[in-house]
């Protein structure tokens, strides 16, 4: 909880509560003190906490225009021959709108947990392709790195005046990132 509070942006109520110094009134302390003690015991008090990439949308938010295509069927399973596995996503891609902004992203880390970074290729119908790269954090997963790349790409697309009103198709190779997005939780 201490880490979650610290990862939120300045001004967030939970972050403010987490950073508050309150007078001790009970023998048993609350989550602030227990969390701080746990970090101190692990010698991790000074390790920076990466900012959250985004906040979970409230349940009443309309996200009916966002769709996730996670199941490519049995032909895309690892046991299938490579040409069959490749055909399944290619067919799905052909079903998606051509007149759209396309984002292809990827993320990686050193040794699976350190110095993460992500990159994305953005292709619009009216502009040249362009690439971007973003750091994802000193301590992070490849899923977070992929999500950092996607977020940076979506922010860049939002600034493109000629892409307004066009659908955005984002292609990720991280099933974990897609499942996280589909569940509405982004960390």
C-alpha positions as CSV (number, residue, x, y, z in Angstrom):
1,X,0.0,0.0,0.0
2,X,2.9,2.3,0.8
3,X,4.4,1.6,-2.7
4,X,1.0,2.1,-4.4
5,X,0.5,5.5,-2.6
6,X,4.0,6.6,-3.5
7,X,3.4,5.7,-7.2
8,X,0.4,8.0,-7.6
9,X,0.7,11.6,-8.9
10,X,1.1,14.6,-6.7
11,X,-2.2,15.7,-5.3
12,X,-3.8,12.2,-5.4
13,X,-5.7,11.7,-2.1
14,X,-4.1,8.3,-1.3
15,X,-0.6,9.7,-2.0
16,X,-1.3,12.6,0.4
17,X,-2.6,10.2,3.1
18,X,0.4,7.9,2.6
19,X,2.9,10.8,2.9
20,X,1.2,12.4,5.9
21,X,2.9,12.3,9.3
22,X,0.2,11.6,11.8
23,X,0.5,11.5,15.6
24,X,0.7,8.0,17.0
25,X,-2.4,7.1,19.1
26,X,-2.4,3.3,19.2
27,X,0.0,0.6,20.3
28,X,-0.5,-1.1,16.9
29,X,0.5,1.2,14.0
30,X,-1.2,1.5,10.7
31,X,-0.2,0.8,7.1
32,X,2.0,3.8,6.8
33,X,4.3,2.8,9.7
34,X,4.2,-0.9,8.9
35,X,5.0,-0.2,5.3
36,X,7.9,2.2,6.1
37,X,9.3,-0.4,8.6
38,X,9.1,-3.1,6.0
39,X,11.0,-1.0,3.5
40,X,13.6,-0.1,6.1
41,X,14.0,-3.7,7.1
42,X,14.6,-4.7,3.4
43,X,17.0,-1.8,3.1
44,X,14.7,-0.5,0.3
45,X,13.6,2.9,1.8
46,X,15.6,4.9,-0.8
47,X,14.7,2.9,-3.9
48,X,12.7,5.1,-6.1
49,X,9.1,4.2,-6.8
50,X,8.1,4.4,-10.4
51,X,5.0,6.5,-11.2
52,X,1.9,4.6,-12.2
53,X,1.3,4.7,-16.0
54,X,-2.4,5.3,-15.6
55,X,-5.2,5.0,-13.1
56,X,-8.0,2.4,-13.3
57,X,-11.1,3.8,-14.9
58,X,-14.2,4.0,-12.7
59,X,-16.8,1.5,-13.5
60,X,-19.2,4.1,-14.8
61,X,-16.7,5.3,-17.4
62,X,-17.8,4.5,-21.0
63,X,-15.2,2.3,-22.6
64,X,-17.5,0.8,-25.2
65,X,-15.3,2.0,-28.1
66,X,-12.3,0.0,-26.8
67,X,-12.0,-3.6,-27.9
68,X,-9.4,-6.3,-27.2
69,X,-8.9,-9.3,-29.4
70,X,-7.0,-11.8,-27.3
71,X,-8.0,-15.2,-28.7
72,X,-6.6,-16.1,-32.1
73,X,-7.8,-19.7,-31.6
74,X,-6.0,-23.0,-31.6
75,X,-4.1,-22.2,-34.8
76,X,-2.0,-19.6,-32.9
77,X,-0.9,-22.0,-30.1
78,X,2.8,-22.7,-29.8
79,X,2.3,-26.3,-30.8
80,X,1.1,-25.3,-34.2
81,X,3.5,-25.1,-37.1
82,X,5.1,-21.6,-37.6
83,X,3.3,-20.9,-40.9
84,X,-0.1,-21.7,-39.3
85,X,0.7,-19.7,-36.2
86,X,1.7,-16.7,-38.4
87,X,-1.5,-16.9,-40.5
88,X,-3.9,-16.5,-37.5
89,X,-2.8,-13.0,-36.5
90,X,-2.4,-11.9,-40.1
91,X,-6.0,-12.8,-40.7
92,X,-7.1,-10.9,-37.6
93,X,-5.1,-7.9,-38.7
94,X,-6.8,-8.0,-42.1
95,X,-10.2,-7.7,-40.3
96,X,-9.2,-4.4,-38.7
97,X,-9.7,-1.1,-40.4
98,X,-7.0,0.0,-42.8
99,X,-8.0,3.7,-42.5
100,X,-6.7,3.9,-39.0
101,X,-3.7,4.9,-36.9
102,X,-1.7,1.8,-36.2
103,X,0.7,1.4,-33.2
104,X,3.1,-1.5,-33.0
105,X,4.8,-1.6,-29.6
106,X,7.3,-3.6,-27.7
107,X,9.0,-3.5,-24.3
108,X,12.0,-5.2,-22.7
109,X,14.2,-5.2,-19.6
110,X,17.6,-6.4,-18.6
111,X,17.4,-9.7,-16.8
112,X,13.6,-9.5,-16.7
113,X,13.4,-6.8,-14.0
114,X,15.9,-3.9,-14.5
115,X,16.3,-0.9,-16.7
116,X,13.1,-1.3,-18.8
117,X,12.4,0.5,-21.9
118,X,9.8,0.4,-24.7
119,X,9.5,1.5,-28.2
120,X,6.6,2.0,-30.7
121,X,6.1,2.4,-34.4
122,X,3.2,4.7,-35.3
123,X,1.8,4.5,-38.8
124,X,-0.9,6.9,-39.9
125,X,-2.7,7.0,-43.2
126,X,-1.6,10.5,-44.0
127,X,1.9,10.8,-42.4
128,X,5.2,8.9,-42.6
129,X,5.9,6.2,-40.1
130,X,7.6,7.4,-37.0
131,X,9.2,5.7,-34.0
132,X,9.5,6.6,-30.3
133,X,11.4,5.1,-27.4
134,X,10.7,5.6,-23.7
135,X,12.3,4.5,-20.5
136,X,10.1,2.4,-18.3
137,X,11.9,2.4,-15.0
138,X,14.9,1.2,-13.2
139,X,13.1,-1.7,-11.7
140,X,10.2,-3.0,-13.9
141,X,8.8,-5.9,-15.8
142,X,8.7,-6.3,-19.5
143,X,4.9,-5.9,-19.2
144,X,5.4,-2.4,-17.7
145,X,7.9,-1.6,-20.4
146,X,5.4,-2.6,-23.1
147,X,2.7,-0.5,-21.4
148,X,5.0,2.5,-21.2
149,X,5.6,2.3,-24.9
150,X,1.9,2.0,-25.7
151,X,1.1,5.0,-23.4
152,X,3.7,7.1,-25.0
153,X,2.4,6.2,-28.5
154,X,-1.2,6.9,-27.6
155,X,-0.1,10.3,-26.1
156,X,1.7,11.1,-29.3
157,X,-1.2,10.0,-31.5
158,X,-3.5,12.3,-29.4
159,X,-1.4,15.2,-30.5
160,X,-1.6,14.5,-34.2
161,X,-4.3,16.8,-35.7
162,X,-4.8,14.7,-38.8
163,X,-5.6,11.6,-36.9
164,X,-8.5,13.0,-35.0
165,X,-11.6,10.8,-35.4
166,X,-9.7,7.8,-36.9
167,X,-9.7,4.5,-35.1
168,X,-6.5,3.5,-33.3
169,X,-5.3,-0.1,-33.7
170,X,-2.6,-1.1,-31.2
171,X,-0.7,-4.3,-31.7
172,X,1.2,-5.7,-28.7
173,X,3.1,-8.9,-28.4
174,X,2.7,-9.0,-24.6
175,X,-0.3,-11.1,-23.6
176,X,0.2,-10.0,-20.0
177,X,-0.1,-6.3,-21.1
178,X,-3.2,-7.1,-23.2
179,X,-4.9,-9.0,-20.3
180,X,-4.1,-6.1,-17.9
181,X,-5.6,-3.6,-20.3
182,X,-8.7,-5.8,-21.0
183,X,-9.3,-6.2,-17.2
184,X,-9.2,-2.4,-16.9
185,X,-6.2,-2.4,-14.5
186,X,-3.1,-0.5,-15.5
187,X,-0.2,-0.3,-13.0
